[in-house]
């Protein structure tokens, strides 16, 4: 595989050394759960204290899916022959045979786990045993002054198109022009980018506070996108409506998107906002999300290879360059490691 194709495949499956949300917390209960994320098959389960464990979904004996087996608390047992593997990837027992050399060996990759804000995040390190970075998310999720709801959806599109979509504030004035929150604003604008602590903001010039006017890309352990939409008073307390989004690759052709929808409300106003959201606003927001899904899933084949970009696309072009540079650096690290291992 030539270098350019290798970079594209690396990007299509997701950059490494990042935390990614993989499922909502409610999806992992007592039984093991099998998922695919970043092209990797993973089994999730909760131990006796409710902590989530994550391993590659492969029995080290014959390769059966551990997610089809049993949750034994601190370990999962394979349905095929009963092999038991702990949350750190070490084989705890092979009950079918005594003194099996596999027992006590670390045979599977274990993924560091953080559960917060209603989602389960996994660390996808470039090196399987590498130390994860801290996970720092925007204040709309981390601060007690904010209240949020998690929304997730599965799209039949590569995650890079989902990211491009959010990095494009201008599409709101067209695709979402009938939305209750994006019916205002000019359909033309000059655009600019400005740096922030964790990334950059891409925004319409002179139109802030009118529509979907800006978006911020940030990387602080995870790569996230943040934006705000002005809200009329009739849609409840809390001022502007904020969205924090992350796109997690499933494989080259599928993505799970995670959006936290937030407002800055406390006390009784928090209760009012949450009631109003669940009973009225949530369906309106799902309608907007569905418009994005339809557009992206119906893109022309290999659409990115036939684009004619212009000034409104400066933000997504900048982010693409950043991601490509990171992919090249990560592939170089992998090649250097493989070179060292080949001489050992």
Secondary structure, 3 states (H helix, E strand, C coil): CCHHHHHHHHHHHCCCCEEEEEEEHHHCCCCCEEEEECCEEEEEEECCCCCEEEEECCCCCCCCCHHHCEECCCEEECCCCCCEEECCCEEEECCCCCCCCCCCCECCCECCEEEECCEEEEEECCCCCCCCCCCCCCHHHHCCCCEEEEEEEEECCCHHHHHHHHCCHHHHHCCCCCCCCCCCCCCCCCEEEEECCCEEEEEECCCCCCCCCEEEEEECCCEEEEEEECCCHHHCCCCCEEEEEEEEEEECCEEEEEEEEEECCCHHHHHHHHHHHHHHHHHHHHHHHHHHHHHHHCCCCCHHHHCCCCHHHHHHHHHHHHHHHHHHHHHHHHHHHHHHHHCC
